[in-house]
């Protein structure tokens, strides 16, 4: 038995890349899961639709928008009037723990739509915190390594200054600080996990690794943004394991005080340039000589580009007992194989924002 078994869990961003993998893991751990998915007219549940039927059937899916405070409270069982994806009434007990992953995550999109990005990422987080304050639920909040901006020192530990180098990163800094304020002001039990460049099967082409893979599989040359930026790439299963570790410690009466209010990096502690990872992917695919070009429209504004991200993950090891297990070669092979089998999901000729 795990500390998640039988718990009423609420997950925002459940239809996304990390969220859907986390949802499957929570069900396998015996949690009673309510998944909150942003409403659209197609009733599209995102990557949750890829889950096996025996997993998906155990998830209570509710459509809504995290910018809507009433929708959040209803879905969390604070008000019993929400309706599930199939139209039936939500009869869940109030949530005990919230995994907050719901956000607008695209940096290029944030340049075009900063207001929507701020409303979703900051107001949405505020609504989650307000609901948790009413219900007493604990919160595992999702940050991003982008809040650090270009590294002023490496490896980057959790005390590194925060730098808003894009509307997206600024919105996540704001969200992180709201979480900190609710812990300090109201005693809310929170932990902020800060993934470093998660990748893996199912990720959209807004991210660089699936962009490289899909172009390499279908085109005669690659078009990328900056090739010299350095990133700390973490496989999705390792990131999900970090979320689970954080939740279990937060739920443990003997250990929760050790992480409540903390911010914790989830990264490998290893870095690689975009050029290097592109060449590695080309080697694994068997096209080592494919030309690579810099596409000017994929470049960030000069002062917005984050040049280097390299995590210090010692705090995660110390407080959570977490460390990454999947090396870059193994993770890329799994991602390439999945992408080959699901190429119809991608549009390699289009720059996805």
N, C-alpha and C positions, 0 to 999 in steps of 0.2 A: 504493500500500500504506500502511495506517495502522498505528500501534503496537498496535492491537487485533486486527488480522487474524491468525488462527491461534492466538490466545491462548485458554487454558482459563479461562473466566470463570464465577464463581458469583454468582448474584443472589438475595437474599432479598427478600420482599415483591413477588415477580414478578407476582402476580395483581392488584396494586393499580393505582391510577390512574397514578401516575408510573412505577411498576415495569414495567407492561406496555408503555408507550411506550418506555422505556429498553431493554427486551428486544428490541423490533423494531429499534431503532437499532443495537444491538450486533450482531444477526444481519446487518443490512445492511452493517455495517463488517467482516464476515468473522470475527467472534469465534465460538468454540466455546462455546455457552452452556448452562449448567445452571441451570434456574430452580427455586427452592425455594418451594413453595406450601403454605400451612397446610392440613393434612388436614381434610376433612369427609366425611360419609357419602355426599354426592352426587357425589363426585369432581369438584367444581366448581373449575375453574382460573381463576375470576375473569375479569378483562378480557383475559387472554391469549386467551380464546375468540373475541374480536373480531378477532384478527389474521388476515391472509390466510393461506391454507393453506400457501403456499410459504415463509412465514416461520415459522409455527407448527411445521411438520414438521422444522425445523432446530433446534428447542429441546428439550433433554432436560429433562423436567419431573419433579420428585421431590416427593412429598408428605411433610410432616413438621411439626414445631413447633420454633421456634428456642429454646424453653425446654429442649429435649432435646439435650444435648451430643453424645451418640452419633449421633443422627440427623444433626446438622450435619457431624460428621467423616466419616460414611459418604457423605453427599451431596457433600462436597467432594473425595471420592476419597482421603481419608486412610486410610479402611477400605473395602475393596471389597465391601461386603455390602448396600448400599442398592438399592432397587428403584424403577424409574421409574413414572410414572403408568399405563403400560400393563402393568405387572407384570413387565417384563423387568429383568434385573440391570443396575445402573449400572456401566458399564465406562469411565467418563471418567478421563482422567489427572488427577492432583491439580491443584486450581485454582491459578492464578497470581495472580489478582486477584479480590477480593470487593467487590461493590457491596452494602452492607448497608442496605436500605430497610425490612426487615420490622419492624413495630411496630404497637401499638394507638395510633391517632392521634386518636380522638375526645375532645375535652375534656369534653363532657357525659357521655360514657360513663365517663370517668375519675373523675368525681364519684361515680358509682354503684358503680364497681368499681375502687377504687384498688389493691388487692392484685394483681389480674390485670394491670393496667396496668404496675405496677412489675416484676412477674415477667417479663412479656414484653419490656419495653423495656430493663430493666437486665440481668437474668439472660440474656436472649437475646443482648444485645450482648456480655456476658462470654463466652458460649459461642463466638461468632464470633471474638473476639479470641484465645481459647485455641486454637482450631483453626488460626488463622492463625499463631500463634506456633509451633505444631508443624510447620506445612507451609512457612512462609516466605512465604505469600501476602501481597500488599499489600492495603490496605483503603481503600475510599472509603466513609466513614460518613456517614449522613444525619442531620442535626440539624434544627432548626426555629427560625424567628424567635421562637416562643413562649418560648424560653429566656430572652430578654431582658426579658420582662414589659413593662409600660407604660414607654415611652421616658423615661429620665431626661435624655437629650439627643438631639438629632437633627442630622443623620442618625445612625443607629446603626452604629457600626463594631464590629469584632470584639473590641475591648477594653471594650465596654460591660459593666457589671455584669450578672450572671445573676440572675434573680429567679423563684423557683418560685411562680407565682401559681395553679397548678392541679396536681393530681396528675400529669396528663400532662406539663406543662412540667417539673415536678420530676424525673420519670422520665427525660426527655430530657437534662436537665442531668447527672443521674447517669451516663447512657450516654456523653455527651460527655466527661465527666471520666475515665471508664474508658478511653476511647480515648486520651486525653491521657496517662494513666498508663502504658499499654502502650507508647506511643511512647517516653516518657522512661525507663521502667524496663527495657524489653527491646529497645529499638531497632527496634520494629515500624514499618514504613513505612506511615503512615496519612495521610489528609487528611479533614477533616470539612467537608462542604459544608452550608450553612445556608440553605435556600430560604425566601423570604418569600411566603407565601400563593399557592401555585401554583393555577392554575385552567385549565380547558380542556375539550374534549370528553371525555366518559366519567367525569367526576368525580361522586361520589355526592352526594346531597342532604344529607349531613351538613355540607357546606360551603355558604357563604352564596350564592355566585353561582348554582349550579344550583338552590338553593332559590328564589331570586328568579325565575329563568327559568321553572321548571316551574309555579310558582304563577301567574306572569303569563300563561302560555300556556293555563292551564286554569281559572282562578278569576276572580272579579270584584273581589277585593281581596287585598292581600298581608299576611301576618302574619310579622313578623321580630323579631329581638332588638334590641339597642341600635342606633340609627341614627346615633349620633354618633362611634362608634369609627372610627379611621382606619387604613387598611391599604395595603400596598405589594403590589399584585397582579401576579404574574409568570406569563406564559403557559407552559403545560406544555412546549412545544417548546424554549423558552428555558431552562427548568430542566434538561431532559434534555441540552441542549447543554452546560450547565455541568458536569454529571456527566461527560460524555465528555471535555471539556477537562481536568478534574481527573485522570481516569484516564490520559490520554495523557501528561500532564506527569509523573505519578507513575511511569509505566513508562519514561520517557526517562532513560537513564543520565546524560545531561548536565544534566538539569533537575530530577530527582526531589528532590534535596536542597533545592531552593528552596521546595518546598511540603510536604515530609514533616513531619508533626506540626502543620501549620497548620489553622486554622479560617477558612473563606471564605464570606462572604455571597453569595447569589444573589438579587438583587432589582433592581427597576427604578430605584430612587432617586426614585420619584414616589409620592404618597399620595392617597387619595380616601376620603371618608367612605362608610359603608354607605348612607346616604340618597342621596348623589350617584350612587353606582353603581347603585342601584335605579332612580333616575329615568333614568339613561342607558340601562339595559336596557329600560325601558318605552318610551322613545323609539324604540329600535332595533326593538322588537317591534311598535310602532304602537299602543300603549295608554298614552299619556302621562298620562292622567287617572285611572288606576287608583288607588284609595285605598291608603294604606300605614298599617298599624297596628302598634304595638308589642305583642307577645305576651309577657306576664310570664313564662310558663314557658320562654321561649327566652332570658331574661336570665341572665347568669352572676351568682354572688354578687358583691356590690359590690367587695370587695377582690380578687376573682379576675379581674375584667374587665380585659383589656389594652386600654387606651384608644388607644394610638398605636404603630404600627410603621412606620418609614421607614428603608430600608436605605442604608448607605454601601457602594457596590459597587466602590470604587476598587481594593481589594485583588484582586478577581477579574479586573479588567482588567489589572492589573500582573503578577500571577503566572500567570494562565491565558490571558490574551488574550480573555477573555469579556466580552461586554456584551449586554443584551437587544436583540432586533430587532423583536419584535411589539408594536405599540402597543395600548392598551386597546380602542379601537374595533374594530380588526381581530380581536383575540383574542375579544372578546365576540361578534362576528358569526359567527365560526367555531363558537363554543360554542353559540350560539342555534340555528344551522342543524343542528348535530349533534343537539341535544336535541329539536328538532322531529321529527326522523326516528326518534328512539329513546325517545319518551315512555313506552312500555310498561315501560321499566326503572325508572320513578319512581312514587312514591306522594305526590303533592302535598298530599293532605289529612292526612298523618301527619308529625309532627315526628320526623325521623330523628336518633337520637343516635349 
